Amino acid sequence: MTLNQTTRNQNQLIYAGAVITMNDHSEIFAPGYLRIAQDKIIEIGSGRPAPTEAETVQDFGNDVLLPGFINTHHHIASSLLQGIEPKHKMAVGTVRDGSWLKLSVAFDQAQCLAGAALGYAQLLASGITTTTDSQSSWRGLGKLDGSITAAINSGLRVIFTAAFSNKTELVPREYQLSVSESVAELARLRSDYQSQHVIIEPEPLSLPRVTDELIIALHQERNHLMAMHSTYSAEFDAWARKEFGYPAIEHLARLGVLDEKLLLAHPVHYDDAEVQLLAQAAAKTSYCVVSNQHMGLAVPDLSRLQTAGIPVGLGLDHPNGSHDFFETMKTTMLTQRSLKLDQDACSAQRVLEMATIDGANALGMADQIGSLEIGKQADLIVIDRTQPQLQPLGGLIEQLVTGAKANHVKHVAIAGNWQLWDFQPVNMNLAEIIAEANLQQQYLLKTAGLSA
């Protein structure tokens, strides 16, 4: 099947063996269809209605159509460091020195562009249509410009959070921006780069790494959301209680920044009072199970948050490696079951919701994305149902979550435009991206005195 629609503002009629809507009623139409006018869904239902003369038909046979996945936390340029990043424990008092510091300083605009371009290619191939990207600002370096340029080039829907820190040796002090400089840099980035598909928002990196003054200043500059790294370790939790005399979430509440536009990555160590504060403020969270396990962090009981009505989206985060969102869904489900010693503790349907509509809620975008419904953006993925892991044809949701892989994603559309077709990116030169990533990684290794 060839791609017969690549331009904007064409009407499309799409047939599929199953259409998984992820709407409030969890409707699945099998077989089903979906109509798109320009970038939005205008009709969805069962069967195979006849096309109008104005419609381009995409017939996906027995394949599965579902909403694009939503990655709610990542450091995408760090894809360039896959396999080579020096081992370090991400602790509150972490100091970046030696080869790690050399690597970080050499990681400038060209390297961020190359790494993020590679990461976006991997995200697209995994069915992700919307993502966040957290990139730290370093004085005198073009890290942010490189990462944002890759976001614009990717064609994905991106909420880019420019991350600032001003009291940590994780970013050496000579590379830190002051509060006023951080606010000015955020304004520059928005002026130079913000677009319909790439939204730029602030991120005070995390409580141990920023002053209260910086948090409050960046909170005043947020439009869509403000992101922060949350209490990812027992050490972080203990540090907050010693530093402030109470836990981290309470400190954010006392600062007046805990609200419905706050997105907190790594909701691992919260006590019951913190969960209540999060729920009262309508704050949002992002859980990154593979990255967290890679770093040896604890597994939180997500049902505590979800029962309280707190949206929990899924994130890939760095370090991750495969960027396989199906792996993230499956691992989330299995670890939650093991944590509760209960096979019914987390269902395949529940984690698919976290990957789609809950992720949209976490980003404050559920009115636009996260489910296939009339009026929403036509962000779609098509799964190749002929794959042996997805046979036989029963148990669709369970099979998708436990058996599907990123390389089963056949087609991806963002705002009705096909960005992946027959497993290949339409608007990315994958060979060039890979070649540049290898070239820039070798440069980093040489500069830092490391070996491949």
C-alpha positions as CSV (number, residue, x, y, z in Angstrom):
1,M,0.0,0.0,0.0
2,T,1.4,3.3,-1.0
3,L,1.1,6.7,0.7
4,N,-1.7,8.5,-1.1
5,Q,-1.9,11.6,1.1
6,T,1.0,13.7,2.3
7,T,-0.3,17.3,2.2
8,R,-2.3,19.2,4.8
9,N,-6.0,20.0,4.6
10,Q,-7.2,17.0,2.7
11,N,-10.2,15.0,3.8
12,Q,-9.6,11.3,4.6
13,L,-11.7,8.3,5.2
14,I,-9.8,5.6,7.1
15,Y,-10.8,1.9,7.4
16,A,-9.3,-0.4,10.0
17,G,-9.9,-3.9,11.4
18,A,-10.4,-2.3,14.8
19,V,-10.6,1.3,15.9
20,I,-9.7,1.7,19.6
21,T,-11.2,5.1,20.6
22,M,-10.0,5.4,24.3
23,N,-13.1,7.6,24.9
24,D,-15.0,7.7,28.1
25,H,-16.9,4.5,27.2
26,S,-13.7,2.6,26.0
27,E,-15.5,2.0,22.7
28,I,-13.9,-0.3,20.1
29,F,-15.3,-0.5,16.6
30,A,-14.4,-3.7,14.8
31,P,-14.3,-3.2,11.9
32,G,-14.3,0.6,12.2
33,Y,-13.7,3.8,10.3
34,L,-12.7,7.4,11.0
35,R,-13.2,10.5,8.9
36,I,-10.8,13.5,9.0
37,A,-11.3,17.0,7.7
38,Q,-8.1,18.9,7.6
39,D,-6.4,18.1,10.9
40,K,-9.4,17.0,13.0
41,I,-11.7,14.0,13.4
42,I,-15.2,14.6,12.1
43,E,-16.8,11.2,12.3
44,I,-16.0,7.8,13.8
45,G,-17.9,4.5,14.0
46,S,-18.5,0.9,13.0
47,G,-18.4,-0.5,9.4
48,R,-17.1,0.7,6.1
49,P,-19.2,3.6,4.8
50,A,-18.7,4.7,1.2
51,P,-16.3,7.6,0.6
52,T,-17.4,11.0,-0.8
53,E,-15.7,12.4,-3.9
54,A,-13.7,14.8,-1.8
55,E,-12.2,12.0,0.4
56,T,-8.9,10.2,0.1
57,V,-9.3,6.6,1.3
58,Q,-6.8,4.8,3.5
59,D,-7.7,1.2,3.9
60,F,-5.7,-0.5,6.6
61,G,-7.5,-3.9,6.3
62,N,-7.3,-5.8,9.6
63,D,-4.7,-3.5,11.2
64,V,-5.5,-1.7,14.4
65,L,-6.1,2.1,14.7
66,L,-5.7,3.9,18.0
67,P,-4.7,7.3,19.3
68,G,-1.1,8.4,19.2
69,F,0.9,7.7,22.4
70,I,1.8,10.6,24.7
71,N,5.3,10.7,26.3
72,T,5.0,12.9,29.3
73,H,8.7,13.1,30.4
74,H,12.0,12.9,28.6
75,H,15.5,14.4,28.0
76,I,15.5,13.6,24.3
77,A,19.0,15.0,23.3
78,S,20.5,12.5,25.7
79,S,19.7,9.8,23.1
80,L,23.2,10.7,21.9
81,L,24.7,9.3,25.1
82,Q,23.1,5.8,24.7
83,G,25.8,3.3,25.8
84,I,28.5,5.8,26.6
85,E,27.4,8.0,29.5
86,P,29.7,7.6,32.5
87,K,28.1,5.7,35.4
88,H,26.9,8.0,38.2
89,K,24.4,7.9,41.0
90,M,21.8,10.7,40.6
91,A,21.8,11.9,44.1
92,V,20.8,15.3,45.6
93,G,24.5,16.2,46.1
94,T,25.8,14.9,42.7
95,V,28.7,16.9,41.4
96,R,29.5,16.8,37.7
97,D,33.2,16.4,37.3
98,G,35.9,14.5,35.5
99,S,35.0,12.9,32.2
100,W,31.3,13.5,32.9
101,L,31.9,17.3,33.1
102,K,34.0,17.2,29.9
103,L,31.3,15.3,28.2
104,S,28.6,17.7,29.4
105,V,30.5,20.9,28.3
106,A,31.2,19.4,24.9
107,F,27.5,18.5,24.5
108,D,26.6,21.8,22.8
109,Q,24.2,22.9,20.1
110,A,25.3,20.4,17.3
111,Q,25.3,17.5,19.7
112,C,21.9,18.3,21.1
113,L,20.5,18.6,17.6
114,A,22.0,15.3,16.6
115,G,20.9,13.5,19.8
116,A,17.4,14.9,19.8
117,A,16.9,14.2,16.1
118,L,17.8,10.5,16.8
119,G,15.5,10.5,19.8
120,Y,12.6,11.9,17.8
121,A,13.0,9.3,15.1
122,Q,12.8,6.6,17.8
123,L,9.8,8.2,19.4
124,L,7.9,8.4,16.1
125,A,8.7,4.7,15.3
126,S,7.3,3.8,18.7
127,G,3.9,5.5,18.0
128,I,4.5,8.7,20.0
129,T,2.8,11.7,18.5
130,T,3.1,14.1,21.4
131,T,6.1,14.4,23.8
132,T,7.6,16.7,26.3
133,D,11.4,17.4,26.3
134,S,13.3,18.7,29.3
135,Q,16.7,20.3,28.3
136,S,18.9,22.1,30.8
137,S,20.3,25.5,30.1
138,W,24.1,26.1,30.4
139,R,25.5,29.6,30.2
140,G,27.3,30.1,26.9
141,L,26.2,26.9,25.3
142,G,23.5,26.3,22.7
143,K,22.0,23.2,24.1
144,L,18.5,24.6,24.2
145,D,18.7,25.9,20.6
146,G,19.9,22.5,19.3
147,S,17.2,20.6,21.1
148,I,14.4,22.9,20.1
149,T,15.5,22.9,16.4
150,A,15.3,19.1,16.5
151,A,11.8,19.4,17.9
152,I,10.7,21.7,15.1
153,N,12.2,19.5,12.5
154,S,10.6,16.3,13.9
155,G,7.0,17.1,13.0
156,L,5.9,15.8,16.5
157,R,3.7,17.7,18.9
158,V,6.2,18.9,21.5
159,I,6.0,20.7,24.9
160,F,9.6,21.8,25.4
161,T,10.5,22.6,28.9
162,A,13.6,24.8,29.3
163,A,15.2,23.6,32.5
164,F,17.0,26.1,34.7
165,S,19.0,25.5,37.9
166,N,20.8,28.0,40.2
167,K,22.1,26.2,43.3
168,T,23.6,22.8,42.3
169,E,26.9,21.4,41.2
170,L,25.1,19.1,38.8
171,V,25.4,22.2,36.6
172,P,28.7,23.9,37.6
173,R,28.1,27.4,38.9
174,E,29.8,29.2,36.1
175,Y,27.3,27.7,33.7
176,Q,24.2,28.6,35.7
177,L,21.9,31.5,34.9
178,S,20.6,34.0,37.4
179,V,16.8,34.3,38.0
180,S,16.5,37.3,35.7
181,E,18.7,35.7,33.1
182,S,16.6,32.5,33.2
183,V,13.4,34.5,32.6
184,A,15.0,36.4,29.8
185,E,16.3,33.2,28.2
186,L,12.8,31.7,28.3
187,A,11.4,34.8,26.6
188,R,14.1,34.6,23.9
189,L,13.4,30.9,23.2
190,R,9.7,31.7,22.8
191,S,10.3,34.6,20.5
192,D,12.7,32.7,18.3
193,Y,11.1,29.2,18.2
194,Q,7.6,28.8,19.5
195,S,5.0,27.5,17.0
196,Q,1.7,25.7,16.9
197,H,3.4,22.4,17.3
198,V,6.3,23.3,19.6
199,I,5.3,25.0,22.8
200,I,8.0,26.3,25.1
201,E,7.4,26.3,28.9
202,P,9.6,26.8,32.0
203,E,11.1,24.1,34.3
204,P,12.8,24.8,37.6
205,L,14.8,21.6,37.5
206,S,14.0,20.2,41.0
207,L,13.9,21.5,44.5
208,P,17.5,20.6,45.5
209,R,18.8,22.4,42.4
210,V,16.9,25.7,42.4
211,T,16.1,28.5,44.7
212,D,12.6,29.4,45.8
213,E,13.0,32.7,44.0
214,L,13.7,31.0,40.7
215,I,10.7,28.6,41.1
216,I,8.3,31.5,41.8
217,A,9.7,33.6,38.9
218,L,9.4,30.7,36.4
219,H,5.9,29.9,37.7
220,Q,4.8,33.4,36.8
221,E,6.1,32.9,33.2
222,R,4.2,29.6,32.5
223,N,1.4,29.6,30.0
224,H,0.4,26.0,29.3
225,L,2.3,24.3,32.2
226,M,5.4,24.3,34.4
227,A,7.4,21.1,34.8
228,M,9.6,19.9,37.7
229,H,11.4,16.8,38.7
230,S,9.8,15.5,41.8
231,T,10.6,13.2,44.8
232,Y,12.2,10.4,42.9
233,S,14.3,8.9,45.7
234,A,14.1,8.3,49.4
235,E,17.2,10.5,49.7
236,F,15.3,13.4,47.9
237,D,12.4,12.9,50.3
238,A,14.7,13.0,53.4
239,W,16.6,16.0,52.1
240,A,13.3,18.0,51.7
241,R,12.1,17.1,55.2
242,K,15.4,18.2,56.6
243,E,15.8,21.3,54.4
244,F,12.3,22.7,54.9
245,G,10.9,20.8,57.9
246,Y,8.2,19.2,55.8
247,P,8.0,17.2,52.6
248,A,8.6,18.5,49.0
249,I,5.0,18.8,47.9
250,E,4.1,20.8,50.9
251,H,6.9,23.2,50.1
252,L,5.6,23.7,46.6
253,A,2.2,24.4,48.0
254,R,3.5,26.9,50.5
255,L,5.3,28.7,47.6
256,G,2.0,29.0,45.8
257,V,3.2,27.0,42.7
258,L,1.3,23.8,43.3
259,D,-1.6,24.1,40.8
260,E,-3.4,22.5,37.9
261,K,-0.6,23.5,35.5
262,L,2.2,21.8,37.4
263,L,3.6,18.6,35.9
264,L,5.7,16.6,38.3
265,A,8.0,13.9,36.9
266,H,8.8,10.8,39.0
267,P,6.0,10.6,41.6
268,V,7.7,8.0,43.6
269,H,8.0,9.1,47.3
270,Y,4.8,10.8,48.4
271,D,3.1,10.4,51.8
272,D,-0.7,10.5,52.1
273,A,-0.8,14.2,53.0
274,E,1.2,15.0,49.8
275,V,-1.2,13.0,47.7
276,Q,-4.0,14.9,49.2
277,L,-2.3,18.2,48.4
278,L,-1.7,17.1,44.8
279,A,-5.3,16.1,44.4
280,Q,-6.6,19.4,45.9
281,A,-4.4,21.4,43.6
282,A,-5.3,19.3,40.5
283,A,-1.5,18.9,39.8
284,K,-0.3,16.3,37.2
285,T,2.3,13.6,37.2
286,S,4.5,11.6,34.9
287,Y,5.8,8.1,35.7
288,C,8.9,6.7,33.9
289,V,9.1,3.0,35.0
290,V,12.0,1.8,32.7
291,S,14.2,4.8,33.4
292,N,13.5,4.6,37.1
293,Q,14.3,0.9,37.2
294,H,17.5,1.5,35.2
295,M,18.6,3.9,38.0
296,G,17.5,1.5,40.8
297,L,14.7,3.6,42.1
298,A,11.6,2.4,44.0
299,V,8.3,1.4,42.4
300,P,5.4,3.6,43.6
301,D,1.9,2.5,44.1
302,L,0.2,4.4,41.3
303,S,-3.2,3.5,42.4
304,R,-2.8,5.9,45.4
305,L,-2.6,8.8,42.9
306,Q,-5.2,7.5,40.5
307,T,-7.8,6.9,43.2
308,A,-7.2,10.4,44.3
309,G,-8.0,11.7,40.8
310,I,-4.4,12.7,40.0
311,P,-3.6,12.1,36.3
312,V,-0.5,9.8,35.8
313,G,1.0,9.9,32.3
314,L,3.8,7.6,31.2
315,G,7.3,8.8,30.2
316,L,10.3,7.3,28.6
317,D,12.9,9.6,30.2
318,H,16.7,9.2,30.0
319,P,18.2,6.7,30.5
320,N,15.9,4.4,28.6
321,G,17.7,2.8,25.6
322,S,15.0,1.3,23.4
323,H,12.4,4.1,23.5
324,D,9.8,1.4,23.1
325,F,6.6,2.7,24.5
326,F,5.0,-0.7,24.5
327,E,7.8,-1.8,26.8
328,T,7.0,1.1,29.1
329,M,3.3,0.1,29.2
330,K,4.0,-3.6,29.8
331,T,6.6,-2.9,32.5
332,T,4.3,-0.4,34.3
333,M,1.5,-3.0,34.4
334,L,3.8,-5.9,35.6
335,T,5.5,-3.9,38.3
336,Q,2.3,-2.6,39.7
337,R,0.9,-6.1,39.9
338,S,4.1,-7.3,41.6
339,L,4.1,-4.4,44.0
340,K,0.5,-5.2,45.2
341,L,1.0,-9.0,44.8
342,D,-2.2,-8.9,42.8
343,Q,-2.8,-9.8,39.2
344,D,-5.8,-7.6,39.1
345,A,-4.0,-4.5,40.5
346,C,-3.3,-3.0,37.1
347,S,-5.0,-4.0,33.8
348,A,-3.9,-3.7,30.2
349,Q,-6.7,-1.3,29.7
350,R,-5.5,0.9,32.6
351,V,-2.0,1.3,31.2
352,L,-3.2,1.9,27.7
353,E,-5.2,4.8,29.2
354,M,-2.1,6.0,30.9
355,A,-0.3,6.0,27.5
356,T,-3.1,8.0,25.8
357,I,-5.9,9.9,27.5
358,D,-4.3,10.0,30.9
359,G,-1.1,11.4,29.3
360,A,-3.3,14.0,27.6
361,N,-4.8,14.9,30.9
362,A,-1.3,15.2,32.5
363,L,-0.4,17.7,29.8
364,G,-3.6,19.6,30.1
365,M,-4.5,18.7,26.5
366,A,-7.3,16.1,26.8
367,D,-9.6,18.4,24.8
368,Q,-7.3,18.1,21.8
369,I,-5.5,14.7,21.9
370,G,-5.4,11.3,23.8
371,S,-8.5,9.7,22.3
372,L,-10.2,9.3,18.9
373,E,-13.3,11.5,19.2
374,I,-15.0,14.1,17.0
375,G,-13.4,17.4,17.2
376,K,-10.0,16.2,18.4
377,Q,-6.7,16.3,16.5
378,A,-6.2,13.4,14.1
379,D,-3.1,12.0,15.9
380,L,-3.2,8.3,14.9
381,I,-1.1,5.2,15.0
382,V,-1.7,2.0,13.0
383,I,-0.5,-1.3,14.4
384,D,0.4,-4.2,12.0
385,R,-2.0,-6.9,13.2
386,T,-0.2,-9.6,11.0
387,Q,2.7,-9.7,13.5
388,P,2.8,-13.2,15.1
389,Q,2.9,-11.6,18.6
390,L,-0.6,-10.2,17.9
391,Q,-2.1,-13.5,16.7
392,P,-4.6,-15.0,17.1
393,L,-7.1,-12.2,16.9
394,G,-8.8,-12.3,20.3
395,G,-7.9,-10.3,23.4
396,L,-7.0,-7.1,21.5
397,I,-6.1,-4.8,24.3
398,E,-4.1,-7.4,26.3
399,Q,-2.2,-8.4,23.2
400,L,-1.3,-4.8,22.4
401,V,0.1,-4.1,25.8
402,T,1.8,-7.4,26.5
403,G,2.8,-8.6,23.0
404,A,3.2,-5.5,20.7
405,K,6.6,-3.9,20.1
406,A,7.7,-0.5,18.7
407,N,8.5,-2.2,15.4
408,H,4.9,-3.2,15.0
409,V,3.9,0.5,14.5
410,K,3.2,0.7,10.7
411,H,1.9,4.2,10.2
412,V,1.7,7.3,12.3
413,A,-0.3,10.5,11.6
414,I,0.0,13.8,13.4
415,A,-2.8,16.3,12.8
416,G,-3.9,14.2,9.9
417,N,-0.4,14.2,8.2
418,W,1.3,10.8,7.8
419,Q,4.7,11.1,9.4
420,L,5.5,7.4,9.4
421,W,4.4,5.2,6.5
422,D,5.1,1.5,6.1
423,F,7.5,1.6,9.1
424,Q,9.6,4.4,7.5
425,P,9.6,8.2,8.5
426,V,8.2,10.4,5.8
427,N,9.9,13.6,6.6
428,M,13.1,12.5,8.4
429,N,16.2,11.2,6.6
430,L,16.9,8.3,8.9
431,A,20.3,7.5,7.4
432,E,21.5,11.0,7.8
433,I,20.2,11.2,11.3
434,I,22.0,8.0,12.3
435,A,25.2,9.1,10.6
436,E,25.3,12.5,12.3
437,A,24.5,10.9,15.7
438,N,27.4,8.5,15.4
439,L,29.7,11.3,14.3
440,Q,28.8,13.6,17.2
441,Q,29.0,10.7,19.7
442,Q,32.5,10.0,18.5
443,Y,33.4,13.6,19.0
444,L,32.1,13.5,22.6
445,L,34.0,10.4,23.4
446,K,37.2,11.9,22.1
447,T,36.7,15.2,23.9
448,A,35.9,13.5,27.2
449,G,38.8,11.1,26.9
450,L,36.5,8.1,26.8
451,S,36.6,5.0,24.6
452,A,33.7,3.6,22.6
